[in-house]
């Protein structure tokens, strides 16, 4: 998306809406959902929508879906957080919050830790069946500093646009690397270990008791409860609802590619889907190379569907069922755009012959490479 220019040639004034071409937040419109719906979650988990994670400690059970409920104005999707098992009396250590984490190299425009540090603004659309307060937080994971803001959902079952202004921080420079840096959090429920202090309205060293002070939404107290969110954007500078730049929609290919830096999904589209071709390096193991569509943030881990017998080695004439799930080998850690993959069987392969790693007689198999922060 091109930058919007304001002003005229005659007065020699050109004002940019934002200082970078790509939005800081990846998939803020919740359009990419490689993992699909997630159910039965009782601990920290990636949600249905790429790049967004939900943190849960002893506060019920949740499902996450990519919903078509949205505020309009260009949005087609939202992330829906749904309570499926309630906890109306959370203990001191309990919490439930949505988060989005960012690499330090993408936040250098904040000039954090310098005398020229910038303010920033988080904007998004949110909807819930409940009214009440929650806390939006920035947590600098590099320097363990945080700042928060109490935000109010005023009308039940109504899309509201919320604007959160955060001050500059002249302490704690952000490393210009691919490591986890500043995390955005939205705390919808929490126990006293996170609410008994004083909310930091200016940047300070992280104290858990201060993190979510003022949160009273109580999302986890009833299975009827839900929160939906979309249109998440993070801008350098201080804006209100009238001045904040318009949400920066990316085309589908660009948005997917940015998500694939952190997660790449290969899913069966037919039975016996071929994932890669290679050779047998012994009578009990095939070896191939998966070429990833983008260079991932770091060498990824592999998650597969189901059990070992859902995968097989095929030679064009017969299939030999795997006796353990496929595993990754030594991919490049400098430019991790490919991964060796091994597919073990009990016996029966001919060493040095060609084989394919295939899914079984169903369309449920997948290989998911993850390099999340």
C-alpha positions, 0 to 999 in steps of 0.5 A: 500500500502506498503512503498517503500524502497530504498538502500541496506542491504550492506550499511545499508541504508533504506529510506522511501518514506513517513512517514505514511502508509495511504495517508493524502488526502482521495480519491485523485484519485477521485474514490469514488463519493457517492453523484453523479453529482451535478448541479446548485450550487451557494453556498458552496457545496460538489462536486461529488467526496467525501471529496472535497468541492467547495466554491462559493460566488456571482461568477456564477453557477457550476456543479460537476461531476466525469469524466473519463477524466484523465492523465492516469498512473493509474488514472481512474477518475477526478473531473470536475468543470464546469461553467454553469452560468458565471459572467465575472465581479465578485464583491469584495466579490466574490470567487470560490475555491476548498477545501479539509479539514483534521482532526488534528489527521491526520496531526501530522506528520507536527509537526506544532507549534514546533521547529521541524516543517516540510515542506510539498508538495502538488502534483496533476494533473490539466487540464483546457480549460484556461491558467493563474494563480491560488493560492494554499493555506494551511489554518490552521483553528485551529490557523487561519494562512495561506500560499499560492503559485501562480501556472500557467496552461501553456497549455490549455486542457492539463493535467499538474502535479503541485507541490506546496512546502510549508514552515514549521510553528513553530507557531500554534500547531494542536490539535490532534482531529477529528476537522477541521485543515488545509485546502487545497484550489485552488482559480480559481477566486476571487474578490478584497477582496481576491486579493488586499493584498500581498500573504503570502509565509511564514506562517502568520495570515490569512488576507482575502485580501492576500489569493488569490493574483495573481489569474487571471484564471477567471474561472467564466467568461464564460460557456465554462470554466472548471477545472479537477483535480485528483491525489491529494497527500500531502507529508511531506517534500520538493519534486520536480516533480522528487523526489516526491513519487508516488501517493499512490493508495488505494484499493477500499474497503479501500478508500470507508471506509475512505470516509464513515467516513464522508459520508455514502449513502444508496440508493435504488436499487429496488422499496420499498427498505427496509432501516431498520427494527424496531417497532412502538413506537406509532400509528404515528411513527416507530423507527429503527436502522441504522448500519453504515459500519464504525465509523463516525467522529462524530454523523452524520446529515441525508439528504434524497431524495425527500419528505415525501411521498417517504418513508413508514412504511411496515409490510409485508402486507401493506404500510403506507406512511410517512407524514414527512421525516425520522429523526435521533435520539440519535446515539452514539457520542463516537463511532458513528457507529449506528443511531436511525431513526424515520419514522413518519406517520399520523396514522394507526400503531399498537404500538409495532408491527414490521415495516420496513422503506421503500422507495416508488415505485421508485428507487430514494430514499436515506438516506445520513448520513454526518459528514463532517468537 
